[in-house]
Amino acid sequence: MMNPRVNKVDTNDKYQLSLVFTNGEHGFYDCSKLLKFGVFKELKDKYYFKQAQVTNGTVSWPHEQDICPDTLYLDSIKEND
């Protein structure tokens, strides 16, 4: 069975994504550990980081960076409702 996909994303100043998944769960994903790698270095620019959007069930940025939706679901810290 497939993991839930991303339905909504918000960002904060600590390079975290606030996520709502298609199953209704909420989670936080910390992007700070990605900022030193290749295409993700551009995300250090907070103005650019805040341009995160949902594309095809995952999070992406204008210059085609994206994060695997399974990684976002499995590695996010879930918020208890």
RODO-2510 file (C-alpha; in nm, 4 decimals, decimal comma):
residues 81
     n   res          X          Y          Z
     1     m     0,0000     0,0000     0,0000
     2     m     0,1193     0,3491    -0,0810
     3     n     0,1999     0,5982     0,1920
     4     p    -0,0204     0,9078     0,2100
     5     r     0,0781     1,2003    -0,0106
     6     v     0,1115     1,5678     0,0762
     7     n    -0,2083     1,7697     0,0533
     8     k    -0,0888     2,1030     0,2012
     9     v     0,2452     2,2614     0,2944
    10     d     0,3507     2,5652     0,4958
    11     t     0,7039     2,6745     0,5862
    12     n     0,8677     2,8421     0,8845
    13     d     1,1934     3,0301     0,9468
    14     k     1,3625     2,7182     1,0884
    15     y     1,3602     2,5429     0,7490
    16     q     1,0742     2,3176     0,8527
    17     l     0,7787     2,2101     0,6443
    18     s     0,4409     2,1886     0,8130
    19     l     0,2570     1,9175     0,6223
    20     v    -0,0984     1,7904     0,5934
    21     f    -0,1222     1,4466     0,4348
    22     t    -0,4046     1,2980     0,2288
    23     n    -0,5048     1,0781     0,5255
    24     g    -0,5560     1,3887     0,7437
    25     e    -0,2375     1,3457     0,9480
    26     h    -0,0240     1,6512     1,0240
    27     g     0,3544     1,6411     1,0416
    28     f     0,6704     1,8506     1,0494
    29     y     0,9699     1,7784     0,8281
    30     d     1,3065     1,9407     0,9006
    31     c     1,4829     2,0448     0,5781
    32     s     1,7877     2,1970     0,7528
    33     k     1,9900     1,8767     0,7060
    34     l     1,9429     1,8987     0,3268
    35     l     2,0802     2,2519     0,2854
    36     k     2,4416     2,1491     0,2286
    37     f     2,3670     1,9055    -0,0547
    38     g     2,3677     1,9833    -0,4266
    39     v     2,0413     2,1251    -0,5576
    40     f     1,9096     2,1827    -0,2046
    41     k     2,1751     2,4490    -0,1258
    42     e     1,9451     2,7029    -0,2911
    43     l     1,6901     2,6452    -0,0130
    44     k     1,9209     2,8304     0,2301
    45     d     1,7656     3,1461     0,0857
    46     k     1,4624     3,1779     0,3156
    47     y     1,2665     3,3753     0,0570
    48     y     1,3176     3,0876    -0,1883
    49     f     1,2488     2,8211     0,0771
    50     k     0,9113     2,9808     0,1463
    51     q     0,8105     2,9214    -0,2175
    52     a     0,7492     2,5539    -0,1362
    53     q     0,4333     2,4206    -0,2963
    54     v     0,2485     2,0915    -0,3352
    55     t     0,3046     1,9263    -0,6731
    56     n     0,1746     1,5774    -0,7523
    57     g     0,1469     1,4812    -0,3850
    58     t     0,4887     1,6019    -0,2753
    59     v     0,6676     1,9289    -0,1950
    60     s     0,8593     2,1118    -0,4662
    61     w     1,0244     2,4471    -0,5361
    62     p     1,0334     2,6588    -0,8551
    63     h     1,3745     2,5310    -0,9741
    64     e     1,2521     2,1698    -0,9623
    65     q     1,3879     2,0641    -0,6241
    66     d     1,1545     1,8166    -0,4603
    67     i     1,1525     1,5642    -0,1781
    68     c     1,0278     1,2084    -0,2136
    69     p     0,6713     1,1931    -0,0731
    70     d     0,7496     0,8665     0,1087
    71     t     1,0445     1,0353     0,2810
    72     l     0,8248     1,3274     0,3842
    73     y     0,5664     1,0932     0,5343
    74     l     0,7993     0,8414     0,6982
    75     d     1,0506     1,0945     0,8357
    76     s     0,8130     1,3692     0,9469
    77     i     0,7320     1,4162     1,3134
    78     k     0,3594     1,3588     1,3409
    79     e     0,1414     1,5984     1,5324
    80     n    -0,1203     1,4430     1,7572
    81     d    -0,4623     1,5971     1,7047
***
